Amino acid sequence: MDANQIFLMRITDAHIICTIIGIMQEAFVHQAPYNTDAPRKATNLSVNTDLLAQARELGINLSGLFEESLARAVRDARRDAWLTENREALEEYNQRVAKQGSFGDHMRRF
């Protein structure tokens, strides 16, 4: 493989990585992992009575707190599933960069 082919491969890899990062940011960071316009449904939960009393005394919005925590748990579980699903490809990419370097290595000043 000549230098031009390696250069083009590294550019392609860089674009792929940027695309993956963009998809992950959209899917896992910036957007709620659920339809925020969906109707609410009453749900029964078991909670420690002392903890519940303290939360009510402090004016904590239990529904809002539960929804935020559940959304975070869903987002984290989806991220972990994505990483597991793509672990092999990420490892292969890291091995290739370790052997061949990455796009822009020649430009680094560190």
Contact map, one row per residue, 1 for C-alpha under 8 A:
11101100000000000000000000000000000000000000000000000000000000000000000000000000000000000000000000000000000000
11111100000000000000000000000000000000000000000000000000000000000000000000000000000000000000000000000000000000
11111110000000000000000000000000000000000000000000000000000000000000000000000000000000000000000000000000000000
01111111000000000000000000000000000000000000000000000000000000000000000000000000000000000000000000000000000000
11111111100000000000000000000000000000000000000000000000000000000000000000000000000000000000000000000000000000
11111111110000000000000000000000000000000000000000000000000000000000000000000000000000000000000000000000000000
00111111111000000000000000000000000000000000000000000000000000000000000000000000000000000000000000000010000000
00011111111100000000000000000000000000000000000000000000000000000000000000000000000000000000000000000000000000
00001111111110000000000000000000000000000000000000000000000000000000000000000000000000000000000000000000000000
00000111111111000000000000000000000000000000000000000000000000000000000000000000000000000000000000000110000000
00000011111111100000000000000000000000000000000000000000000000000000000000000000000000000000000000000010000000
00000001111111110000000000000000000000000000000000000000000000000000000000000000000000000000000000000000000000
00000000111111111000000000000000000000000000000000000000000000000000000000000000000000000000000000000010000000
00000000011111111100000000000000000000000000000000000000000000000000000000000000000000000000000000000010000000
00000000001111111110000000000000000000000000000000000000000000000000000000000000000000000000000000000000000000
00000000000111111111000000000000000000000000000000000000000000000000000000000000000000000000000000000000000000
00000000000011111111100000000000000000000000000000000000000000000000000000000000000000000000000000000000000000
00000000000001111111110000000000000000000000000000000000000000000000000000000000000000000000000000000000000000
00000000000000111111111000000000000000000000000000000000000000000000000000000000000000000000000000000000000000
00000000000000011111111100000000000000000000000000000000000000000000000000000000000000000000000000000000000000
00000000000000001111111110000000000000000000000000000000000000000000000000000000000000000000000000000000000000
00000000000000000111111111000000000000000000000000000000000000000000000000000000000000000000000000000000000000
00000000000000000011111111100000000000000000000000000000000000000000000000000000000000000000000000000000000000
00000000000000000001111111111000000000000000000000000000000000000000000000000000000000000000000000000000000000
00000000000000000000111111111100000000000000000000000000000000000000000000000000000000000000000000000000000000
00000000000000000000011111111110000000000000000000000000000000000000000000000000000000000000000000000000000000
00000000000000000000001111111110100000000000000000000000000000000000000000000000000000000000000000000000000000
00000000000000000000000111111111100000000000000000000000000000000000000000110110000000000000000000000000000000
00000000000000000000000111111111000000000000000000000000000000000000000000000000000000000000000000000000000000
00000000000000000000000011111111000000000000000000000000000000000000000000000000000000000000000000000000000000
00000000000000000000000001111111100000000000000000000000000000000000000000000000000000000000000000000000000000
00000000000000000000000000011111111100000000000000000000000000000000001000000000000000000000000000000000000000
00000000000000000000000000110011111000000000000000000000000000000000001001100000000000000000000000000000000000
00000000000000000000000000000001111100000000000000000000000000000000001000000000000000000000000000000000000000
00000000000000000000000000000001111111000000000000000000000000000000000000000000000000000000000000000000000000
00000000000000000000000000000001011111000000000000000000000000000000000000000000000000000000000000000000000000
00000000000000000000000000000000001111100000000000000000000000000000000000000000000000000000000000000000000000
00000000000000000000000000000000001111110000000000000000000000000000000000000000000000000000000000000000000000
00000000000000000000000000000000000011111000000000000000000000000000000000000000000000000000000000000000000000
00000000000000000000000000000000000001111100000000000000000000000000000000000000000000000000000000000000000000
00000000000000000000000000000000000000111110000000000000000000000000000000000000000000000000000000000000000000
00000000000000000000000000000000000000011111000000000000000000000000000000000000000000000000000000000000000000
00000000000000000000000000000000000000001111100000000000000000000000000000000000000000000000000000000000000000
00000000000000000000000000000000000000000111110000000000000000000000000000000000000000000000000000000000000000
00000000000000000000000000000000000000000011111000000000000000000000000000000000000000000000000000000000000000
00000000000000000000000000000000000000000001111100000000000000000000000000000000000000000000000000000000000000
00000000000000000000000000000000000000000000111110110000000000000000000000000000000000000000000000000000000000
00000000000000000000000000000000000000000000011111110000000000000000000000000000000000000000000000000000000000
00000000000000000000000000000000000000000000001111111000000000000000000000000000000000000000000000000000000000
00000000000000000000000000000000000000000000000111111100000000000000000000000000000000000000000000000000000000
00000000000000000000000000000000000000000000001111111110000000000000000000000000000000000000000000000000000000
00000000000000000000000000000000000000000000001111111111000000000000000000000000000000000000000000000000000000
00000000000000000000000000000000000000000000000011111111100000000000000000000000000000000000000000000000000000
00000000000000000000000000000000000000000000000001111111110000000000000000000000000000000000000000000000000000
00000000000000000000000000000000000000000000000000111111111101000000000000000000000000000000000000000000000000
00000000000000000000000000000000000000000000000000011111111110000000000000000000000000000000000000000000000000
00000000000000000000000000000000000000000000000000001111111100000000000000000000000000000000000000000000000000
00000000000000000000000000000000000000000000000000000111111100000000000000000000000000000000000000000000000000
00000000000000000000000000000000000000000000000000000011111110000000000000000000000000000000000000000000000000
00000000000000000000000000000000000000000000000000000011111111001000000000000000000000000000000000000000000000
00000000000000000000000000000000000000000000000000000001001111111000000000000000000000000000000000000000000000
00000000000000000000000000000000000000000000000000000010000111111100000000000000000000000000000000000000000000
00000000000000000000000000000000000000000000000000000000000011111110000000000000000000000000000000000000000000
00000000000000000000000000000000000000000000000000000000000011111111000000000000000000000000000000000000000000
00000000000000000000000000000000000000000000000000000000000111111111100000000000000000000000000000000000000000
00000000000000000000000000000000000000000000000000000000000001111111110000000000000000000000000000000000000000
00000000000000000000000000000000000000000000000000000000000000111111111000000000000000000000000000000000000000
00000000000000000000000000000000000000000000000000000000000000011111111100000000000000000000000000000000000000
00000000000000000000000000000000000000000000000000000000000000001111111110000000000000000000000000000000000000
00000000000000000000000000000000000000000000000000000000000000000111111111000000000000000000000000000000000000
00000000000000000000000000000001110000000000000000000000000000000011111111100000000000000000000000000000000000
00000000000000000000000000000000000000000000000000000000000000000001111111110000000000000000000000000000000000
00000000000000000000000000000000000000000000000000000000000000000000111111111000000000000000000000000000000000
00000000000000000000000000000000100000000000000000000000000000000000011111111100000000000000000000000000000000
00000000000000000000000000010000100000000000000000000000000000000000001111111110000000000000000000000000000000
00000000000000000000000000010000000000000000000000000000000000000000000111111111000000000000000000000000000000
00000000000000000000000000000000000000000000000000000000000000000000000011111111100000000000000000000000000000
00000000000000000000000000010000000000000000000000000000000000000000000001111111110000000000000000000000000000
00000000000000000000000000010000000000000000000000000000000000000000000000111111111000000000000000000000000000
00000000000000000000000000000000000000000000000000000000000000000000000000011111111100000000000000000000000000
00000000000000000000000000000000000000000000000000000000000000000000000000001111111110000000000000000000000000
00000000000000000000000000000000000000000000000000000000000000000000000000000111111111000000000000000000000000
00000000000000000000000000000000000000000000000000000000000000000000000000000011111111100000000000000000000000
00000000000000000000000000000000000000000000000000000000000000000000000000000001111111100000000000000000000000
00000000000000000000000000000000000000000000000000000000000000000000000000000000111111110000000000000000000000
00000000000000000000000000000000000000000000000000000000000000000000000000000000011111111100000000000000000000
00000000000000000000000000000000000000000000000000000000000000000000000000000000001111111110000000000000000000
00000000000000000000000000000000000000000000000000000000000000000000000000000000000011111111000000000000000000
00000000000000000000000000000000000000000000000000000000000000000000000000000000000001111111100000000000000000
00000000000000000000000000000000000000000000000000000000000000000000000000000000000001111111110000000000000000
00000000000000000000000000000000000000000000000000000000000000000000000000000000000000111111111000000000000000
00000000000000000000000000000000000000000000000000000000000000000000000000000000000000011111111100000000000000
00000000000000000000000000000000000000000000000000000000000000000000000000000000000000001111111110000000000000
00000000000000000000000000000000000000000000000000000000000000000000000000000000000000000111111111000000000000
00000000000000000000000000000000000000000000000000000000000000000000000000000000000000000011111111100000000000
00000000000000000000000000000000000000000000000000000000000000000000000000000000000000000001111111111000000000
00000000000000000000000000000000000000000000000000000000000000000000000000000000000000000000111111111100000000
00000000000000000000000000000000000000000000000000000000000000000000000000000000000000000000011111111000000000
00000000000000000000000000000000000000000000000000000000000000000000000000000000000000000000001111111000000000
00000000000000000000000000000000000000000000000000000000000000000000000000000000000000000000000111111100000000
00000000000000000000000000000000000000000000000000000000000000000000000000000000000000000000000111111110100000
00000000010000000000000000000000000000000000000000000000000000000000000000000000000000000000000010011111100000
00000010011011000000000000000000000000000000000000000000000000000000000000000000000000000000000000001111110000
00000000000000000000000000000000000000000000000000000000000000000000000000000000000000000000000000000111111100
00000000000000000000000000000000000000000000000000000000000000000000000000000000000000000000000000001111111100
00000000000000000000000000000000000000000000000000000000000000000000000000000000000000000000000000000011111100
00000000000000000000000000000000000000000000000000000000000000000000000000000000000000000000000000000001111110
00000000000000000000000000000000000000000000000000000000000000000000000000000000000000000000000000000001111111
00000000000000000000000000000000000000000000000000000000000000000000000000000000000000000000000000000000001111
00000000000000000000000000000000000000000000000000000000000000000000000000000000000000000000000000000000000111
